[in-house]
Amino acid sequence: MAQQKKIPDIVIKRLPIYYRFLTNLHQMGISRVSSSDLGKKMGITSSQVRQDFFNFGSFGLQGYGYDVEQLRQEIGNILGLNKQRTMIIIGAGHLGQALARHSAFEKEGYSVVGVFDVNPHLVGTKIRDIDIQHVNKISQFCRENKVDIAVITVPRTYAKDVADLVISLGIRGIWNFTSVKLNVPEDVAVENIHLSDSLMTLGYYVKCLHEREEEQEEQEE
């Protein structure tokens, strides 16, 4: 079997953005787009756009550009959006509940099928018609239902134990919202989401803007 080509992570992370832009263009009734137009929207060069797509094949025609809906479907297929994916959420606190209520996931083919927690005040209640079950029911649930992705929103001290559990149950995708970076086997995919890191990054840019404004004010005095 030929070894699968390794695509740079930065390219993979741009694919959902391409998909979102193309979806917007399609909804606006625009049928064709150039690599130059896509590059301007992405903040990258047109050659980088073409190079990104070249990793997966040839989608455009020279002098014509890209068919918006065709390219949108191609990227959707690359991202696996042509297949339904099921998710369970472990940790039904504020973040877990917010994710469970986020209906936009379903539009992209991701459906929440189970929510789990240990809080007796939450177990037995519902989120969007989904019963919150005790975490000791996860093993049984996974034996009886196909689960593709586990969303982990538990306190950081429990992150590794929960990850080990879902991996042992055959779940091969983990969306980790704890502050612990999970190291998983090669046959498991994990996306570590650190909300505080993102906020601090934003804080850096806000600081730079304030410093720039202060410099301009000093120059005008």
MODELLER restraints for C-alpha pairs under 7 A, 6 or more apart:
rsr = mdl.restraints
at = mdl.atoms
rsr.add(forms.Gaussian(group=physical.xy_distance, feature=features.Distance(at['CA:11:A'], at['CA:52:A']), mean=6.14, stdev=0.5))
rsr.add(forms.Gaussian(group=physical.xy_distance, feature=features.Distance(at['CA:15:A'], at['CA:75:A']), mean=6.80, stdev=0.5))
rsr.add(forms.Gaussian(group=physical.xy_distance, feature=features.Distance(at['CA:19:A'], at['CA:72:A']), mean=5.76, stdev=0.5))
rsr.add(forms.Gaussian(group=physical.xy_distance, feature=features.Distance(at['CA:19:A'], at['CA:75:A']), mean=6.41, stdev=0.5))
rsr.add(forms.Gaussian(group=physical.xy_distance, feature=features.Distance(at['CA:19:A'], at['CA:76:A']), mean=6.91, stdev=0.5))
rsr.add(forms.Gaussian(group=physical.xy_distance, feature=features.Distance(at['CA:22:A'], at['CA:68:A']), mean=6.05, stdev=0.5))
rsr.add(forms.Gaussian(group=physical.xy_distance, feature=features.Distance(at['CA:22:A'], at['CA:72:A']), mean=5.77, stdev=0.5))
rsr.add(forms.Gaussian(group=physical.xy_distance, feature=features.Distance(at['CA:23:A'], at['CA:72:A']), mean=6.80, stdev=0.5))
rsr.add(forms.Gaussian(group=physical.xy_distance, feature=features.Distance(at['CA:26:A'], at['CA:68:A']), mean=6.44, stdev=0.5))
rsr.add(forms.Gaussian(group=physical.xy_distance, feature=features.Distance(at['CA:26:A'], at['CA:69:A']), mean=6.38, stdev=0.5))
rsr.add(forms.Gaussian(group=physical.xy_distance, feature=features.Distance(at['CA:31:A'], at['CA:67:A']), mean=5.93, stdev=0.5))
rsr.add(forms.Gaussian(group=physical.xy_distance, feature=features.Distance(at['CA:31:A'], at['CA:68:A']), mean=5.16, stdev=0.5))
rsr.add(forms.Gaussian(group=physical.xy_distance, feature=features.Distance(at['CA:31:A'], at['CA:69:A']), mean=6.88, stdev=0.5))
rsr.add(forms.Gaussian(group=physical.xy_distance, feature=features.Distance(at['CA:32:A'], at['CA:65:A']), mean=6.64, stdev=0.5))
rsr.add(forms.Gaussian(group=physical.xy_distance, feature=features.Distance(at['CA:32:A'], at['CA:66:A']), mean=5.58, stdev=0.5))
rsr.add(forms.Gaussian(group=physical.xy_distance, feature=features.Distance(at['CA:32:A'], at['CA:67:A']), mean=4.78, stdev=0.5))
rsr.add(forms.Gaussian(group=physical.xy_distance, feature=features.Distance(at['CA:32:A'], at['CA:68:A']), mean=5.21, stdev=0.5))
rsr.add(forms.Gaussian(group=physical.xy_distance, feature=features.Distance(at['CA:33:A'], at['CA:65:A']), mean=5.68, stdev=0.5))
rsr.add(forms.Gaussian(group=physical.xy_distance, feature=features.Distance(at['CA:33:A'], at['CA:66:A']), mean=5.29, stdev=0.5))
rsr.add(forms.Gaussian(group=physical.xy_distance, feature=features.Distance(at['CA:33:A'], at['CA:67:A']), mean=6.67, stdev=0.5))
rsr.add(forms.Gaussian(group=physical.xy_distance, feature=features.Distance(at['CA:33:A'], at['CA:68:A']), mean=6.30, stdev=0.5))
rsr.add(forms.Gaussian(group=physical.xy_distance, feature=features.Distance(at['CA:34:A'], at['CA:65:A']), mean=4.42, stdev=0.5))
rsr.add(forms.Gaussian(group=physical.xy_distance, feature=features.Distance(at['CA:34:A'], at['CA:66:A']), mean=5.99, stdev=0.5))
rsr.add(forms.Gaussian(group=physical.xy_distance, feature=features.Distance(at['CA:35:A'], at['CA:46:A']), mean=4.92, stdev=0.5))
rsr.add(forms.Gaussian(group=physical.xy_distance, feature=features.Distance(at['CA:35:A'], at['CA:49:A']), mean=5.99, stdev=0.5))
rsr.add(forms.Gaussian(group=physical.xy_distance, feature=features.Distance(at['CA:35:A'], at['CA:50:A']), mean=6.58, stdev=0.5))
rsr.add(forms.Gaussian(group=physical.xy_distance, feature=features.Distance(at['CA:35:A'], at['CA:65:A']), mean=6.56, stdev=0.5))
rsr.add(forms.Gaussian(group=physical.xy_distance, feature=features.Distance(at['CA:36:A'], at['CA:46:A']), mean=4.57, stdev=0.5))
rsr.add(forms.Gaussian(group=physical.xy_distance, feature=features.Distance(at['CA:39:A'], at['CA:45:A']), mean=5.10, stdev=0.5))
rsr.add(forms.Gaussian(group=physical.xy_distance, feature=features.Distance(at['CA:39:A'], at['CA:46:A']), mean=4.92, stdev=0.5))
rsr.add(forms.Gaussian(group=physical.xy_distance, feature=features.Distance(at['CA:39:A'], at['CA:49:A']), mean=6.09, stdev=0.5))
rsr.add(forms.Gaussian(group=physical.xy_distance, feature=features.Distance(at['CA:59:A'], at['CA:66:A']), mean=6.79, stdev=0.5))
rsr.add(forms.Gaussian(group=physical.xy_distance, feature=features.Distance(at['CA:59:A'], at['CA:71:A']), mean=6.66, stdev=0.5))
rsr.add(forms.Gaussian(group=physical.xy_distance, feature=features.Distance(at['CA:60:A'], at['CA:66:A']), mean=4.68, stdev=0.5))
rsr.add(forms.Gaussian(group=physical.xy_distance, feature=features.Distance(at['CA:76:A'], at['CA:82:A']), mean=6.52, stdev=0.5))
rsr.add(forms.Gaussian(group=physical.xy_distance, feature=features.Distance(at['CA:81:A'], at['CA:108:A']), mean=6.05, stdev=0.5))
rsr.add(forms.Gaussian(group=physical.xy_distance, feature=features.Distance(at['CA:81:A'], at['CA:109:A']), mean=5.95, stdev=0.5))
rsr.add(forms.Gaussian(group=physical.xy_distance, feature=features.Distance(at['CA:83:A'], at['CA:109:A']), mean=6.62, stdev=0.5))
rsr.add(forms.Gaussian(group=physical.xy_distance, feature=features.Distance(at['CA:84:A'], at['CA:109:A']), mean=4.79, stdev=0.5))
rsr.add(forms.Gaussian(group=physical.xy_distance, feature=features.Distance(at['CA:84:A'], at['CA:110:A']), mean=6.09, stdev=0.5))
rsr.add(forms.Gaussian(group=physical.xy_distance, feature=features.Distance(at['CA:85:A'], at['CA:109:A']), mean=6.03, stdev=0.5))
rsr.add(forms.Gaussian(group=physical.xy_distance, feature=features.Distance(at['CA:85:A'], at['CA:110:A']), mean=4.79, stdev=0.5))
rsr.add(forms.Gaussian(group=physical.xy_distance, feature=features.Distance(at['CA:85:A'], at['CA:111:A']), mean=6.35, stdev=0.5))
rsr.add(forms.Gaussian(group=physical.xy_distance, feature=features.Distance(at['CA:85:A'], at['CA:148:A']), mean=5.91, stdev=0.5))
rsr.add(forms.Gaussian(group=physical.xy_distance, feature=features.Distance(at['CA:86:A'], at['CA:110:A']), mean=5.75, stdev=0.5))
rsr.add(forms.Gaussian(group=physical.xy_distance, feature=features.Distance(at['CA:86:A'], at['CA:111:A']), mean=5.00, stdev=0.5))
rsr.add(forms.Gaussian(group=physical.xy_distance, feature=features.Distance(at['CA:86:A'], at['CA:112:A']), mean=5.94, stdev=0.5))
rsr.add(forms.Gaussian(group=physical.xy_distance, feature=features.Distance(at['CA:86:A'], at['CA:113:A']), mean=6.30, stdev=0.5))
rsr.add(forms.Gaussian(group=physical.xy_distance, feature=features.Distance(at['CA:86:A'], at['CA:147:A']), mean=5.23, stdev=0.5))
rsr.add(forms.Gaussian(group=physical.xy_distance, feature=features.Distance(at['CA:86:A'], at['CA:148:A']), mean=5.25, stdev=0.5))
rsr.add(forms.Gaussian(group=physical.xy_distance, feature=features.Distance(at['CA:86:A'], at['CA:149:A']), mean=6.31, stdev=0.5))
rsr.add(forms.Gaussian(group=physical.xy_distance, feature=features.Distance(at['CA:87:A'], at['CA:110:A']), mean=6.91, stdev=0.5))
rsr.add(forms.Gaussian(group=physical.xy_distance, feature=features.Distance(at['CA:87:A'], at['CA:111:A']), mean=5.96, stdev=0.5))
rsr.add(forms.Gaussian(group=physical.xy_distance, feature=features.Distance(at['CA:87:A'], at['CA:112:A']), mean=4.70, stdev=0.5))
rsr.add(forms.Gaussian(group=physical.xy_distance, feature=features.Distance(at['CA:87:A'], at['CA:113:A']), mean=5.91, stdev=0.5))
rsr.add(forms.Gaussian(group=physical.xy_distance, feature=features.Distance(at['CA:87:A'], at['CA:147:A']), mean=5.87, stdev=0.5))
rsr.add(forms.Gaussian(group=physical.xy_distance, feature=features.Distance(at['CA:87:A'], at['CA:148:A']), mean=5.98, stdev=0.5))
rsr.add(forms.Gaussian(group=physical.xy_distance, feature=features.Distance(at['CA:87:A'], at['CA:149:A']), mean=4.64, stdev=0.5))
rsr.add(forms.Gaussian(group=physical.xy_distance, feature=features.Distance(at['CA:87:A'], at['CA:150:A']), mean=5.63, stdev=0.5))
rsr.add(forms.Gaussian(group=physical.xy_distance, feature=features.Distance(at['CA:87:A'], at['CA:151:A']), mean=6.88, stdev=0.5))
rsr.add(forms.Gaussian(group=physical.xy_distance, feature=features.Distance(at['CA:88:A'], at['CA:112:A']), mean=5.69, stdev=0.5))
rsr.add(forms.Gaussian(group=physical.xy_distance, feature=features.Distance(at['CA:88:A'], at['CA:113:A']), mean=5.78, stdev=0.5))
rsr.add(forms.Gaussian(group=physical.xy_distance, feature=features.Distance(at['CA:88:A'], at['CA:114:A']), mean=4.61, stdev=0.5))
rsr.add(forms.Gaussian(group=physical.xy_distance, feature=features.Distance(at['CA:88:A'], at['CA:115:A']), mean=5.64, stdev=0.5))
rsr.add(forms.Gaussian(group=physical.xy_distance, feature=features.Distance(at['CA:88:A'], at['CA:149:A']), mean=6.53, stdev=0.5))
rsr.add(forms.Gaussian(group=physical.xy_distance, feature=features.Distance(at['CA:88:A'], at['CA:150:A']), mean=5.05, stdev=0.5))
rsr.add(forms.Gaussian(group=physical.xy_distance, feature=features.Distance(at['CA:88:A'], at['CA:151:A']), mean=6.01, stdev=0.5))
rsr.add(forms.Gaussian(group=physical.xy_distance, feature=features.Distance(at['CA:89:A'], at['CA:96:A']), mean=6.50, stdev=0.5))
rsr.add(forms.Gaussian(group=physical.xy_distance, feature=features.Distance(at['CA:89:A'], at['CA:114:A']), mean=6.33, stdev=0.5))
rsr.add(forms.Gaussian(group=physical.xy_distance, feature=features.Distance(at['CA:89:A'], at['CA:115:A']), mean=4.71, stdev=0.5))
rsr.add(forms.Gaussian(group=physical.xy_distance, feature=features.Distance(at['CA:89:A'], at['CA:116:A']), mean=6.23, stdev=0.5))
rsr.add(forms.Gaussian(group=physical.xy_distance, feature=features.Distance(at['CA:89:A'], at['CA:150:A']), mean=6.01, stdev=0.5))
rsr.add(forms.Gaussian(group=physical.xy_distance, feature=features.Distance(at['CA:89:A'], at['CA:151:A']), mean=4.62, stdev=0.5))
rsr.add(forms.Gaussian(group=physical.xy_distance, feature=features.Distance(at['CA:89:A'], at['CA:152:A']), mean=6.14, stdev=0.5))
rsr.add(forms.Gaussian(group=physical.xy_distance, feature=features.Distance(at['CA:90:A'], at['CA:115:A']), mean=5.93, stdev=0.5))
rsr.add(forms.Gaussian(group=physical.xy_distance, feature=features.Distance(at['CA:90:A'], at['CA:116:A']), mean=4.79, stdev=0.5))
rsr.add(forms.Gaussian(group=physical.xy_distance, feature=features.Distance(at['CA:90:A'], at['CA:117:A']), mean=6.13, stdev=0.5))
rsr.add(forms.Gaussian(group=physical.xy_distance, feature=features.Distance(at['CA:90:A'], at['CA:151:A']), mean=6.08, stdev=0.5))
rsr.add(forms.Gaussian(group=physical.xy_distance, feature=features.Distance(at['CA:90:A'], at['CA:152:A']), mean=5.13, stdev=0.5))
rsr.add(forms.Gaussian(group=physical.xy_distance, feature=features.Distance(at['CA:90:A'], at['CA:153:A']), mean=6.01, stdev=0.5))
rsr.add(forms.Gaussian(group=physical.xy_distance, feature=features.Distance(at['CA:90:A'], at['CA:154:A']), mean=6.58, stdev=0.5))
rsr.add(forms.Gaussian(group=physical.xy_distance, feature=features.Distance(at['CA:91:A'], at['CA:116:A']), mean=5.89, stdev=0.5))
rsr.add(forms.Gaussian(group=physical.xy_distance, feature=features.Distance(at['CA:91:A'], at['CA:117:A']), mean=4.99, stdev=0.5))
rsr.add(forms.Gaussian(group=physical.xy_distance, feature=features.Distance(at['CA:91:A'], at['CA:152:A']), mean=6.50, stdev=0.5))
rsr.add(forms.Gaussian(group=physical.xy_distance, feature=features.Distance(at['CA:91:A'], at['CA:153:A']), mean=4.87, stdev=0.5))
rsr.add(forms.Gaussian(group=physical.xy_distance, feature=features.Distance(at['CA:91:A'], at['CA:154:A']), mean=4.72, stdev=0.5))
rsr.add(forms.Gaussian(group=physical.xy_distance, feature=features.Distance(at['CA:92:A'], at['CA:115:A']), mean=6.74, stdev=0.5))
rsr.add(forms.Gaussian(group=physical.xy_distance, feature=features.Distance(at['CA:92:A'], at['CA:116:A']), mean=6.38, stdev=0.5))
rsr.add(forms.Gaussian(group=physical.xy_distance, feature=features.Distance(at['CA:92:A'], at['CA:117:A']), mean=5.58, stdev=0.5))
rsr.add(forms.Gaussian(group=physical.xy_distance, feature=features.Distance(at['CA:95:A'], at['CA:153:A']), mean=6.88, stdev=0.5))
rsr.add(forms.Gaussian(group=physical.xy_distance, feature=features.Distance(at['CA:96:A'], at['CA:153:A']), mean=5.86, stdev=0.5))
rsr.add(forms.Gaussian(group=physical.xy_distance, feature=features.Distance(at['CA:100:A'], at['CA:112:A']), mean=6.49, stdev=0.5))
rsr.add(forms.Gaussian(group=physical.xy_distance, feature=features.Distance(at['CA:100:A'], at['CA:127:A']), mean=6.92, stdev=0.5))
rsr.add(forms.Gaussian(group=physical.xy_distance, feature=features.Distance(at['CA:101:A'], at['CA:127:A']), mean=6.98, stdev=0.5))
rsr.add(forms.Gaussian(group=physical.xy_distance, feature=features.Distance(at['CA:101:A'], at['CA:128:A']), mean=6.57, stdev=0.5))
rsr.add(forms.Gaussian(group=physical.xy_distance, feature=features.Distance(at['CA:105:A'], at['CA:111:A']), mean=6.57, stdev=0.5))
rsr.add(forms.Gaussian(group=physical.xy_distance, feature=features.Distance(at['CA:114:A'], at['CA:130:A']), mean=6.48, stdev=0.5))
rsr.add(forms.Gaussian(group=physical.xy_distance, feature=features.Distance(at['CA:115:A'], at['CA:131:A']), mean=6.85, stdev=0.5))
rsr.add(forms.Gaussian(group=physical.xy_distance, feature=features.Distance(at['CA:115:A'], at['CA:132:A']), mean=4.95, stdev=0.5))
rsr.add(forms.Gaussian(group=physical.xy_distance, feature=features.Distance(at['CA:115:A'], at['CA:133:A']), mean=6.25, stdev=0.5))
rsr.add(forms.Gaussian(group=physical.xy_distance, feature=features.Distance(at['CA:116:A'], at['CA:132:A']), mean=5.33, stdev=0.5))
rsr.add(forms.Gaussian(group=physical.xy_distance, feature=features.Distance(at['CA:116:A'], at['CA:133:A']), mean=4.75, stdev=0.5))
rsr.add(forms.Gaussian(group=physical.xy_distance, feature=features.Distance(at['CA:116:A'], at['CA:134:A']), mean=5.39, stdev=0.5))
rsr.add(forms.Gaussian(group=physical.xy_distance, feature=features.Distance(at['CA:116:A'], at['CA:135:A']), mean=5.12, stdev=0.5))
rsr.add(forms.Gaussian(group=physical.xy_distance, feature=features.Distance(at['CA:117:A'], at['CA:123:A']), mean=6.55, stdev=0.5))
rsr.add(forms.Gaussian(group=physical.xy_distance, feature=features.Distance(at['CA:117:A'], at['CA:132:A']), mean=6.87, stdev=0.5))
rsr.add(forms.Gaussian(group=physical.xy_distance, feature=features.Distance(at['CA:117:A'], at['CA:133:A']), mean=6.37, stdev=0.5))
rsr.add(forms.Gaussian(group=physical.xy_distance, feature=features.Distance(at['CA:117:A'], at['CA:134:A']), mean=5.21, stdev=0.5))
rsr.add(forms.Gaussian(group=physical.xy_distance, feature=features.Distance(at['CA:117:A'], at['CA:135:A']), mean=5.32, stdev=0.5))
rsr.add(forms.Gaussian(group=physical.xy_distance, feature=features.Distance(at['CA:118:A'], at['CA:134:A']), mean=5.40, stdev=0.5))
rsr.add(forms.Gaussian(group=physical.xy_distance, feature=features.Distance(at['CA:118:A'], at['CA:135:A']), mean=5.97, stdev=0.5))
rsr.add(forms.Gaussian(group=physical.xy_distance, feature=features.Distance(at['CA:122:A'], at['CA:132:A']), mean=6.63, stdev=0.5))
rsr.add(forms.Gaussian(group=physical.xy_distance, feature=features.Distance(at['CA:123:A'], at['CA:132:A']), mean=5.02, stdev=0.5))
rsr.add(forms.Gaussian(group=physical.xy_distance, feature=features.Distance(at['CA:123:A'], at['CA:133:A']), mean=5.23, stdev=0.5))
rsr.add(forms.Gaussian(group=physical.xy_distance, feature=features.Distance(at['CA:123:A'], at['CA:134:A']), mean=5.88, stdev=0.5))
rsr.add(forms.Gaussian(group=physical.xy_distance, feature=features.Distance(at['CA:124:A'], at['CA:131:A']), mean=5.99, stdev=0.5))
rsr.add(forms.Gaussian(group=physical.xy_distance, feature=features.Distance(at['CA:124:A'], at['CA:132:A']), mean=5.47, stdev=0.5))
rsr.add(forms.Gaussian(group=physical.xy_distance, feature=features.Distance(at['CA:124:A'], at['CA:133:A']), mean=6.23, stdev=0.5))
rsr.add(forms.Gaussian(group=physical.xy_distance, feature=features.Distance(at['CA:125:A'], at['CA:131:A']), mean=5.83, stdev=0.5))
rsr.add(forms.Gaussian(group=physical.xy_distance, feature=features.Distance(at['CA:125:A'], at['CA:132:A']), mean=5.67, stdev=0.5))
rsr.add(forms.Gaussian(group=physical.xy_distance, feature=features.Distance(at['CA:126:A'], at['CA:132:A']), mean=5.75, stdev=0.5))
rsr.add(forms.Gaussian(group=physical.xy_distance, feature=features.Distance(at['CA:139:A'], at['CA:169:A']), mean=6.78, stdev=0.5))
rsr.add(forms.Gaussian(group=physical.xy_distance, feature=features.Distance(at['CA:142:A'], at['CA:169:A']), mean=6.82, stdev=0.5))
rsr.add(forms.Gaussian(group=physical.xy_distance, feature=features.Distance(at['CA:147:A'], at['CA:171:A']), mean=6.36, stdev=0.5))
rsr.add(forms.Gaussian(group=physical.xy_distance, feature=features.Distance(at['CA:148:A'], at['CA:171:A']), mean=5.66, stdev=0.5))
rsr.add(forms.Gaussian(group=physical.xy_distance, feature=features.Distance(at['CA:148:A'], at['CA:172:A']), mean=6.35, stdev=0.5))
rsr.add(forms.Gaussian(group=physical.xy_distance, feature=features.Distance(at['CA:148:A'], at['CA:173:A']), mean=6.10, stdev=0.5))
rsr.add(forms.Gaussian(group=physical.xy_distance, feature=features.Distance(at['CA:149:A'], at['CA:171:A']), mean=6.21, stdev=0.5))
rsr.add(forms.Gaussian(group=physical.xy_distance, feature=features.Distance(at['CA:149:A'], at['CA:172:A']), mean=6.61, stdev=0.5))
rsr.add(forms.Gaussian(group=physical.xy_distance, feature=features.Distance(at['CA:149:A'], at['CA:173:A']), mean=4.45, stdev=0.5))
rsr.add(forms.Gaussian(group=physical.xy_distance, feature=features.Distance(at['CA:149:A'], at['CA:174:A']), mean=5.49, stdev=0.5))
rsr.add(forms.Gaussian(group=physical.xy_distance, feature=features.Distance(at['CA:150:A'], at['CA:171:A']), mean=6.99, stdev=0.5))
rsr.add(forms.Gaussian(group=physical.xy_distance, feature=features.Distance(at['CA:150:A'], at['CA:173:A']), mean=6.30, stdev=0.5))
rsr.add(forms.Gaussian(group=physical.xy_distance, feature=features.Distance(at['CA:150:A'], at['CA:174:A']), mean=4.91, stdev=0.5))
rsr.add(forms.Gaussian(group=physical.xy_distance, feature=features.Distance(at['CA:150:A'], at['CA:175:A']), mean=6.18, stdev=0.5))
rsr.add(forms.Gaussian(group=physical.xy_distance, feature=features.Distance(at['CA:151:A'], at['CA:174:A']), mean=5.92, stdev=0.5))
rsr.add(forms.Gaussian(group=physical.xy_distance, feature=features.Distance(at['CA:151:A'], at['CA:175:A']), mean=4.66, stdev=0.5))
rsr.add(forms.Gaussian(group=physical.xy_distance, feature=features.Distance(at['CA:151:A'], at['CA:176:A']), mean=6.01, stdev=0.5))
rsr.add(forms.Gaussian(group=physical.xy_distance, feature=features.Distance(at['CA:152:A'], at['CA:175:A']), mean=6.20, stdev=0.5))
rsr.add(forms.Gaussian(group=physical.xy_distance, feature=features.Distance(at['CA:152:A'], at['CA:176:A']), mean=4.95, stdev=0.5))
rsr.add(forms.Gaussian(group=physical.xy_distance, feature=features.Distance(at['CA:152:A'], at['CA:177:A']), mean=5.86, stdev=0.5))
rsr.add(forms.Gaussian(group=physical.xy_distance, feature=features.Distance(at['CA:152:A'], at['CA:178:A']), mean=6.90, stdev=0.5))
rsr.add(forms.Gaussian(group=physical.xy_distance, feature=features.Distance(at['CA:153:A'], at['CA:176:A']), mean=6.83, stdev=0.5))
rsr.add(forms.Gaussian(group=physical.xy_distance, feature=features.Distance(at['CA:153:A'], at['CA:177:A']), mean=5.26, stdev=0.5))
rsr.add(forms.Gaussian(group=physical.xy_distance, feature=features.Distance(at['CA:153:A'], at['CA:178:A']), mean=5.86, stdev=0.5))
rsr.add(forms.Gaussian(group=physical.xy_distance, feature=features.Distance(at['CA:154:A'], at['CA:178:A']), mean=6.60, stdev=0.5))
rsr.add(forms.Gaussian(group=physical.xy_distance, feature=features.Distance(at['CA:155:A'], at['CA:178:A']), mean=6.62, stdev=0.5))
rsr.add(forms.Gaussian(group=physical.xy_distance, feature=features.Distance(at['CA:156:A'], at['CA:178:A']), mean=5.42, stdev=0.5))
rsr.add(forms.Gaussian(group=physical.xy_distance, feature=features.Distance(at['CA:156:A'], at['CA:179:A']), mean=5.98, stdev=0.5))
rsr.add(forms.Gaussian(group=physical.xy_distance, feature=features.Distance(at['CA:156:A'], at['CA:180:A']), mean=5.97, stdev=0.5))
rsr.add(forms.Gaussian(group=physical.xy_distance, feature=features.Distance(at['CA:159:A'], at['CA:178:A']), mean=6.69, stdev=0.5))
rsr.add(forms.Gaussian(group=physical.xy_distance, feature=features.Distance(at['CA:159:A'], at['CA:180:A']), mean=6.84, stdev=0.5))
rsr.add(forms.Gaussian(group=physical.xy_distance, feature=features.Distance(at['CA:160:A'], at['CA:182:A']), mean=6.84, stdev=0.5))
rsr.add(forms.Gaussian(group=physical.xy_distance, feature=features.Distance(at['CA:172:A'], at['CA:187:A']), mean=6.92, stdev=0.5))
rsr.add(forms.Gaussian(group=physical.xy_distance, feature=features.Distance(at['CA:172:A'], at['CA:188:A']), mean=4.58, stdev=0.5))
rsr.add(forms.Gaussian(group=physical.xy_distance, feature=features.Distance(at['CA:172:A'], at['CA:189:A']), mean=6.04, stdev=0.5))
rsr.add(forms.Gaussian(group=physical.xy_distance, feature=features.Distance(at['CA:173:A'], at['CA:188:A']), mean=5.95, stdev=0.5))
rsr.add(forms.Gaussian(group=physical.xy_distance, feature=features.Distance(at['CA:173:A'], at['CA:189:A']), mean=4.87, stdev=0.5))
rsr.add(forms.Gaussian(group=physical.xy_distance, feature=features.Distance(at['CA:173:A'], at['CA:190:A']), mean=5.84, stdev=0.5))
rsr.add(forms.Gaussian(group=physical.xy_distance, feature=features.Distance(at['CA:174:A'], at['CA:189:A']), mean=6.27, stdev=0.5))
rsr.add(forms.Gaussian(group=physical.xy_distance, feature=features.Distance(at['CA:174:A'], at['CA:190:A']), mean=4.64, stdev=0.5))
rsr.add(forms.Gaussian(group=physical.xy_distance, feature=features.Distance(at['CA:174:A'], at['CA:191:A']), mean=6.37, stdev=0.5))
rsr.add(forms.Gaussian(group=physical.xy_distance, feature=features.Distance(at['CA:175:A'], at['CA:190:A']), mean=5.94, stdev=0.5))
rsr.add(forms.Gaussian(group=physical.xy_distance, feature=features.Distance(at['CA:175:A'], at['CA:191:A']), mean=5.09, stdev=0.5))
rsr.add(forms.Gaussian(group=physical.xy_distance, feature=features.Distance(at['CA:175:A'], at['CA:192:A']), mean=6.37, stdev=0.5))
rsr.add(forms.Gaussian(group=physical.xy_distance, feature=features.Distance(at['CA:176:A'], at['CA:191:A']), mean=6.01, stdev=0.5))
rsr.add(forms.Gaussian(group=physical.xy_distance, feature=features.Distance(at['CA:176:A'], at['CA:192:A']), mean=4.81, stdev=0.5))
rsr.add(forms.Gaussian(group=physical.xy_distance, feature=features.Distance(at['CA:176:A'], at['CA:193:A']), mean=5.84, stdev=0.5))
rsr.add(forms.Gaussian(group=physical.xy_distance, feature=features.Distance(at['CA:177:A'], at['CA:192:A']), mean=6.34, stdev=0.5))
rsr.add(forms.Gaussian(group=physical.xy_distance, feature=features.Distance(at['CA:177:A'], at['CA:193:A']), mean=4.95, stdev=0.5))
rsr.add(forms.Gaussian(group=physical.xy_distance, feature=features.Distance(at['CA:177:A'], at['CA:194:A']), mean=6.23, stdev=0.5))
rsr.add(forms.Gaussian(group=physical.xy_distance, feature=features.Distance(at['CA:178:A'], at['CA:194:A']), mean=6.89, stdev=0.5))
rsr.add(forms.Gaussian(group=physical.xy_distance, feature=features.Distance(at['CA:179:A'], at['CA:194:A']), mean=5.91, stdev=0.5))
rsr.add(forms.Gaussian(group=physical.xy_distance, feature=features.Distance(at['CA:181:A'], at['CA:192:A']), mean=6.20, stdev=0.5))
